[in-house]
Amino acid sequence: RRNEELALLNQIVRHDIKNDLTVILGWGDALRDYVEPAGREHLDRIMNAGDHIAGIAETAGDFMEILEGDREPELHSIGLGPVLRSEIEKTRSAHAAATITLSDDIPAGLTVSATDLLSSVFRNLLNNAVTHNDKSDPAITVEIETGPDMVDVHIIDNGPGIPDSQQAEIFGRGETGSKSQGSGIGLYLVDTLVGMYD
């Protein structure tokens, strides 16, 4: 019964988010003719963020169905570069004190087999690297390694790290570090999605 109630709540919340986003994006689109050139970049960012939230609301429903075992995820080819660069840019915008460096160029046309929730993997890892960092100037380096059938993305930060004793459990549902203010769901989502993508 609890799972059914949570699934219903998820459906209602996603429905309301999508309805409100339709209004926001509609009004934003109507503003285009009235915004000065200097403000157009800001409007574009608002519109892109709205589109992204709409996509997350849609894929969250897919994720719920997958977790409930109704169906397998439909993996498809996704360009790694655009997704990763977008999430790096969003993290930079949200955390001005952080320095995020992409150490290598991402090969053009590089794709991975995933779902549209791939962005959530990078968003959660990057945000964790910043918000759980004990330095006043968090520094994150993103490295890409490619092989014949695999792509490794390394997100390295100058924070305190995770003690060896907690590394196995930190990706569990609801698990948090001793000083964490988070919900513990972010790394669980990362682990679940990466497992789905094999």
N, C-alpha and C positions, 0 to 999 in steps of 0.2 A: 504493500500500500504506500509506504514511504517513497519507494522508487517511482511509482506511478504519479504521486503528487509532485515529486521533483521534476519529472519529465513534463508534466502539465505546466508547472511554473516556468520551466525553461522555454516551453512553446509560447506561453503568454508574453514573457519578457522579450523574446526575439521578435514576436509580432509587433509589440509596442515600439521597440527600438526601430524596426524597419518602417513603421508608420511615421514616427517622428523624423527619421532621416529623410524620408520622401519629402516632407515639408521643408526641412532645412536645405536639402539640395535644390528643391524647387525655388525657394527664395534666393538662395545663393546664385543660381543660374540667372534669375531675374535681375540681380545686382550688376551683372557683367557690364551692361551699357552705362552704368552710373559710377563705376569705380575708376579713379584716376590711374594712369599707367603705373605710378609708383606703388599702388596698392594691389595691382593685379596678381603679383606673385603670392601675396598673402591670401587672397581669395582662392587662388589655385590650390594652395596648401590646404585650406579649409575644405574645399570640394574633394580633393584627393583623400583627405582623412575621412570624410563622410562616406565616400565610396568604399574605402577600406573597412570601415566599421560595418557597413551593409554586408560586405563579403564575409566578415567574421561571423556576423549573426547567422548568415546562411550556412556556413560551414560548421558552426557550432551545433546546428541541428543534425548535420551529417555525423559529427563526432559523437553525439548522444546515441544515435542509432547504431553506430559501430560498437560503442561501449556496451549497449544493451544486447549486442549479439544478433541484431536483426539482419545485418549484411556485412560483407567485407568492404573495406575502403576501396574506392575506385581510384587507383593510382594512375597518374598521367604525367607526361613530360612537362616539366616546369623549368624555365630559364633561371639558373641559380643567381647569375649576376644581378638582374633587376630586383629580385626579392631581397637579396642580402644588402645591396647598396641602399635600398629603400629603408630597411630596418636600421641600418647604421645611421642614415640621415635623421630618422625619427628620434633615435636615441640621443644623437648630438643636439637636436633641437630641444629635447626635454631636459637634458642635463648639460648645461653650458660649461660647467667646471670640468667635465670629462673630456679626455683626449682619446679619440678612437681612430686608429690607423689601420688601413687595409694594406698589408705588407706587400702583396703581389697583385698584379692585374689578374682579374678573373678572365679566363679564355673566352673569347666571343663565341656565342652559340652553345656554351656549356649547359647541359640540362641534367636534371635528376628526376627520378621517378618518385612522385610524392602526391599529396593533395594540396589544396589551396591553403591549408593550415600550416604549410611549411614556414610561412612568415612568423607564426606564433613560436616556432622553435627558436628562431634567431632573436625575436623580440624578448622572449623570456630570458634567454642566456645573456644577452647584452644588458638588459635591465638589472639582472642579478649581479652582473659584474660591476655595475655602477653602484646600485643601492646598498649592496652588502660589502662595499669597499670601505676600509678604515682610513684611507688616505684623503687629504683635502683636495688632491688633484688626481682623481682616478685615471689610470691609463690602461687602455684596452687595445690589444693588437689582434687583428683577425688575419689568419693565415689560411691559404688554400693549398691543398695537395691533391693532384689528380693522378689517377691510375687508369688502367684499361677499363675497369668495370666499376670503379669506386671514386668518390670524391670525399676527402676529409676536410672538414672546416674546423679549425682550431680557434677558440676564443680565449685569449690569454690576458689576465689582468694582474695588476700589482697589489691586489687585496690580500687578505689574510689566508685565503685558501680554505679548504675543507679538511679537517683532521682525518687521518687514515681511518680512525674508528667510526667516522660518520659517513664515509664515502659510499658505502653500500646502501645505507638507509635513506640518504638525503633525497633520493629520487622517488621515495615512497609517497603515497597519497597523504597529504596533510602534514608531512614531516618538515620541520624547520630547525635551523640552527639555534643554539642556546640564546643568542642575542638577536635573532631575527624577529622583525615585526611583520613579516609576510604571512600569507595564508598557507604556504607549503604546497600550493596546487601548481605553481609555475613549472618547477622541475619535474613534477609528476607528469604534467602534460607533455613536456619535452621528451621524457623517457618513453611515454606511451606512443607518441607520434613517430619518433625515430624507430621504435620497434615495429610499428605498422609499415614503415617505409623499408624495412629490412636493411 
